[in-house]
Amino acid sequence: MNKFYITSSLPYTNAPAHIGHLLEFIQADVLTRYNRLLGNEVFFLTGTDEHGRKNVQAAEKKEKSPQEFVNEISAGFKELTKIAGISIDKFVRTTDQFNHWPAVHKIWKKLRDNGDLYKAEYEGLYCIGHEAFIKKSELKDGLCLEHQTEPEKIKEENYFFKLSKYKNQIEKLIQEDKIKILPVHRKNETLKLIKDSEDVSASRPKESISWGVPVPGDSGHIIYIWLEALISYLSGIGYADETEVFKKFWPPDIQIVGKDIMRFHTIIWPAMLLAAGLELPKSIYVHGFITVDGQKMSKTIGNVTDPFDLVKKYGVDPIRYYLLREISSYEDGDWSEKKFEARYNADLANNLGNLVSRVVALIEKFFNGSFSCSRRFVSKEIDEKVIDTWKKYNQSIDNFKLHIALENVFSLVGFANLYIDEHKPWAISGNPEKLNIVMTNLIVILLNVAWLLKPFLPETSSNIFEILGADKDGKSWEEKPFQVRPRILFPKI
Ligand SMILES: [Zn+2]
């Protein structure tokens, strides 16, 4: 049994969850469930990133204290993981002074003792939207390109982290895939960014930013939130006390992040770990953004899509399906209710739902609702088709192409529907041997579809077993007859 430690990034708490957060949670959940099925011992961590000026400003707008405000938003994210079936093991909160802060202090001291922190005067442009210093090249007409706001000109004393000391080492690790960055174009982008990387600000004076973790031994400074938030991947598994969980699971096997925060995870984070003498993450998967009806989500347009509403309206699995199938794991994708309904009807209702109904109807009609399988009836053609699907599916998941993995599952479903059309079980009812072969093949395909869907659509997978009357998730398929329990898997929209 191997250990498998996976993290999603920690959503920032200045605003409630939107559909983009749900996408990342779901992607991480698929990899989590997949690894559990492989028999690995899995730990899945997420949480909320709660410090920084942006949170304070958002709290002021709602006339709440920062803590009160982030408590509410954080609870919303946690609730989202529950309703979307996200099987997390730990939800970290960066305002947790008992577990998170001691880990942050421990890392800070390691960096300091290693001579990797120094104080210097800093002059730069700070964008609150980014919660980061930005470069002049990121401005247009004096405004931050992404946030359309004017950055503050800041001149202050900061602690700096000697990123430059580690950049050559990180460059080599990434080139050699010791830190594997997927997709490859993100790896190349990182390699370009590393070349221009300079030492980074590691603290800000308390007067500029009070909502955060104080620098140990220098309470006039607050640890820069980016450095501090990254440490949640350590604090959440017990780094402060070096617990058994920490010893077992560190380092992360996969860390999933959005493209906007890639640089922090692929450059600054490994540098911090090298400085602290800790093992590095094995891979970092970078996903794109979701637009809504082709437009960037924004409060001004009013198209920020609430994942709670969607799950309530359509159910968890249909939403999981759309986000995992329609949106490339690698690229930007689009949410549109129209496209969702089209996909739902075509793939879930007409393809998968229909296949289940057809097989169940045949068992009812020709076997009085109870059918016994035997391995000797499985055709070589079907065996090979199933094995080939698993091969492509496993490869796709290993390469963070979740949409391709699902495409393969649904092409097997389509194959089975064609198989029924071609073999016309209703026309061979007079030939029990032939009919047994056709029906066994169909059951074998359906069981495999349900197994393949487990990490992606856990509820649907269980429903298929239930409708087929498959015991122990179909693992006893040769021992007991299938007593079908017909019902509609996906009613048409
Ligand atoms: Zn900005």
Boltz pocket constraint, residues with backbone or C-beta under 6 A from the ligand:
constraints:
  - pocket:
      binder: B
      contacts: [[A, 127], [A, 128], [A, 129], [A, 130], [A, 134], [A, 144], [A, 145], [A, 146], [A, 147], [A, 148]]
      max_distance: 6.0
